[in-house]
Amino acid sequence: MTPPRRGTLRVLGVDPGLTRCGVGIVDVARDRSATLVHVGVIRSDADAAIEQRLATIAAGLREIVDTHSPQVIAVERVFAQHNRESVIGTAQASGIALLVAGERGLRAATHTPTEVKAAITGYGAADKRQVQTMVARVLRLDTIPQPADAADALALALCHAWRSAGPSATSQSLTPAQQAWANAERSAKR
């Protein structure tokens, strides 16, 4: 795989999960335009022992990092859910993604689902379909990436890249969703 083009940021987004861990890599230019590099899901057997499941996820993430050379890994920040077993598994998979970043000397960041939704759609309470549709539009894809975990991982990668770009981009280079996000950030600072 080719390294990131000069002037772009290559971000690996990880939507952590034990059964399906979504992964998506994008190259994002200074003007915030984005190109799809890789998208997929790392799967582990639900009947396997937890240590084997985590090892499977770690091996898959290491292979993706070694193949595609991201500069940063963005992981969904774990938040409280009603299902304690689900949140524990998500947190474990998240920890594996952060561990792989540390092993490979990569920067790592976490973003909440609300941050991701706001960055992608301009609305922090957007539903999954709205986020997936915007991801496909931003990346100029004919179809929405499947399964949803893969699209969520791409949304995380885009969110991180756009937030990292900060206010240096002009308002003319921002999508409507990005402009709404920038306006909301300015209002929050007052």
ABEGO torsion letter per residue (X at the ends): XBBBBBGBBBBBBBBBBAABBBBBBBBBBAAGBBBBABBEBBBBBAABBAAAAAAAAAAAAAAAAAAAGBABBBBBBBBBBABAAAAAAAAAAAAAAAAAAAAAGBBBBBBBAAAAAAAAAGBAABBAAAAAAAAAAAAGBABBBOBAAAAAAAAAAAAAAAAAAEAABBAAABBAAAAAAAAAAAAAAX
